[in-house]
């Protein structure tokens, strides 16, 4: 775990409703520290936003944050159910084709697979 004090500079909503954050560190980071930070690339983390003014001491109980069931679920299962389904469909098509599908191949396969699932579920609904 690495604690880095940052200032939130901006946020952008993505197509899947997730959010990209732009931040700046509040202190200089050495090359060694940057290497450590870079080693976390692709790892799951938590962003804790506070209204504490820059420069004021902030004491956080990380265990308390991680004990929050919602936060814990996000930490343990960092992909949304729709992201997991999309990834599984990609692997399924890759195995069927015997090679990685092109973007166009997968887009078509994904659309057909989702439509088939929707129709199957609709068939179980009362009229």
Kinemage of the C-alpha trace (Angstrom):
@kinemage 1
@onewidth
@group {chain A} dominant
@subgroup {mainchain}
@vectorlist {calphas} color= white
{ca unk a 1} P 0.000 0.000 0.000
{ca unk a 2} L 1.235 3.456 -0.858
{ca unk a 3} L -0.258 6.686 0.492
{ca unk a 4} L 0.163 9.688 -1.766
{ca unk a 5} L -1.415 13.038 -1.000
{ca unk a 6} L -2.916 14.474 -4.152
{ca unk a 7} L -5.068 17.306 -5.380
{ca unk a 8} L -7.994 16.442 -7.629
{ca unk a 9} L -7.632 18.493 -10.819
{ca unk a 10} L -10.511 17.105 -12.839
{ca unk a 11} L -12.716 14.141 -13.669
{ca unk a 12} L -14.256 12.837 -16.891
{ca unk a 13} L -17.122 10.420 -17.308
{ca unk a 14} L -16.461 7.493 -19.650
{ca unk a 15} L -18.913 5.682 -21.943
{ca unk a 16} L -19.452 2.879 -19.396
{ca unk a 17} L -20.199 5.475 -16.652
{ca unk a 18} L -16.887 4.870 -14.907
{ca unk a 19} L -14.827 7.988 -14.215
{ca unk a 20} L -11.250 8.979 -15.046
{ca unk a 21} L -9.605 11.210 -12.439
{ca unk a 22} L -6.809 13.697 -13.078
{ca unk a 23} L -4.696 14.421 -10.016
{ca unk a 24} L -1.415 16.073 -9.079
{ca unk a 25} L 0.773 15.059 -6.165
{ca unk a 26} L 1.236 17.658 -3.453
{ca unk a 27} L 4.935 16.856 -3.028
{ca unk a 28} L 7.789 16.026 -5.368
{ca unk a 29} L 8.256 12.337 -6.157
{ca unk a 30} L 11.743 10.884 -6.556
{ca unk a 31} L 12.602 8.506 -9.392
{ca unk a 32} L 12.746 5.641 -6.897
{ca unk a 33} L 9.296 6.517 -5.514
{ca unk a 34} L 7.948 6.890 -9.041
{ca unk a 35} L 9.272 3.410 -9.853
{ca unk a 36} L 7.408 2.055 -6.849
{ca unk a 37} L 4.232 3.847 -7.936
{ca unk a 38} L 4.658 2.514 -11.486
{ca unk a 39} L 4.867 -1.025 -10.085
{ca unk a 40} L 1.227 -0.638 -9.009
{ca unk a 41} L 0.101 -0.165 -12.618
{ca unk a 42} L -2.992 -2.295 -13.229
{ca unk a 43} L -3.572 -2.846 -9.518
{ca unk a 44} L -6.798 -2.028 -7.749
{ca unk a 45} L -6.839 0.906 -5.368
{ca unk a 46} L -9.170 3.214 -3.526
{ca unk a 47} L -9.470 6.946 -3.973
{ca unk a 48} L -10.554 8.682 -0.774
{ca unk a 49} L -11.678 12.257 -1.300
{ca unk a 50} L -11.841 14.649 1.625
{ca unk a 51} L -12.753 18.279 2.095
{ca unk a 52} L -9.697 18.803 4.312
{ca unk a 53} L -7.702 21.795 3.136
{ca unk a 54} L -4.343 21.204 1.494
{ca unk a 55} L -1.564 21.111 4.049
{ca unk a 56} L -3.781 20.085 6.971
{ca unk a 57} L -3.026 16.775 8.667
{ca unk a 58} L -5.488 14.050 7.695
{ca unk a 59} L -5.665 10.822 9.656
{ca unk a 60} L -7.441 7.996 7.861
{ca unk a 61} L -8.253 4.575 9.259
{ca unk a 62} L -7.659 2.428 6.172
{ca unk a 63} L -9.050 -0.671 7.927
{ca unk a 64} L -12.311 1.182 8.591
{ca unk a 65} L -12.543 2.188 4.930
{ca unk a 66} L -11.865 -1.371 3.763
{ca unk a 67} L -14.412 -2.756 6.236
{ca unk a 68} L -17.164 -0.842 4.411
{ca unk a 69} L -18.990 -3.652 2.524
{ca unk a 70} L -19.440 -1.535 -0.617
{ca unk a 71} L -15.767 -0.511 -0.671
{ca unk a 72} L -14.663 -4.067 0.094
{ca unk a 73} L -16.709 -5.440 -2.807
{ca unk a 74} L -15.180 -2.898 -5.166
{ca unk a 75} L -11.704 -3.721 -3.844
{ca unk a 76} L -12.202 -7.492 -4.125
{ca unk a 77} L -14.090 -7.478 -7.435
{ca unk a 78} L -12.688 -4.561 -9.361
{ca unk a 79} L -14.601 -5.331 -12.554
{ca unk a 80} L -18.284 -4.597 -12.931
{ca unk a 81} L -20.537 -7.536 -13.804
{ca unk a 82} L -20.941 -6.162 -17.344
{ca unk a 83} L -17.143 -5.897 -17.740
{ca unk a 84} L -16.751 -9.489 -16.529
{ca unk a 85} L -19.438 -10.717 -18.960
{ca unk a 86} L -17.810 -8.859 -21.864
{ca unk a 87} L -14.411 -10.405 -21.010
{ca unk a 88} L -15.906 -13.903 -20.799
{ca unk a 89} L -17.618 -13.455 -24.167
{ca unk a 90} L -14.314 -12.290 -25.656
{ca unk a 91} L -12.497 -15.404 -24.397
{ca unk a 92} L -15.376 -17.587 -25.611
{ca unk a 93} L -15.149 -16.171 -29.119
{ca unk a 94} L -11.359 -16.352 -29.084
{ca unk a 95} L -11.576 -20.058 -28.218
{ca unk a 96} L -14.189 -20.693 -30.917
{ca unk a 97} L -12.119 -18.895 -33.582
{ca unk a 98} L -8.751 -20.223 -32.484
{ca unk a 99} L -7.296 -16.686 -32.637
{ca unk a 100} L -7.960 -13.217 -31.227
{ca unk a 101} L -11.034 -11.719 -32.876
{ca unk a 102} L -10.779 -8.406 -34.689
{ca unk a 103} L -12.640 -5.448 -33.195
{ca unk a 104} L -15.340 -5.842 -35.809
{ca unk a 105} L -15.658 -9.610 -35.266
{ca unk a 106} L -15.977 -9.176 -31.525
{ca unk a 107} L -18.404 -6.246 -31.780
{ca unk a 108} L -20.707 -8.387 -33.928
{ca unk a 109} L -20.296 -11.451 -31.660
{ca unk a 110} L -20.921 -9.368 -28.526
{ca unk a 111} L -24.073 -7.815 -29.974
{ca unk a 112} L -25.450 -11.194 -31.101
{ca unk a 113} L -24.598 -12.852 -27.758
{ca unk a 114} L -26.210 -10.080 -25.731
{ca unk a 115} L -29.317 -10.130 -27.922
{ca unk a 116} L -29.592 -13.917 -27.479
{ca unk a 117} L -29.353 -13.544 -23.682
{ca unk a 118} L -31.934 -10.757 -23.678
{ca unk a 119} L -34.355 -12.818 -25.766
{ca unk a 120} L -33.846 -15.855 -23.532
{ca unk a 121} L -34.640 -13.850 -20.403
{ca unk a 122} L -37.597 -12.094 -22.075
{ca unk a 123} L -38.992 -15.567 -22.860
{ca unk a 124} L -39.189 -16.321 -19.157
{ca unk a 125} L -41.202 -13.179 -18.347
{ca unk a 126} L -44.954 -13.163 -17.899
{ca unk a 127} L -46.781 -11.552 -20.816
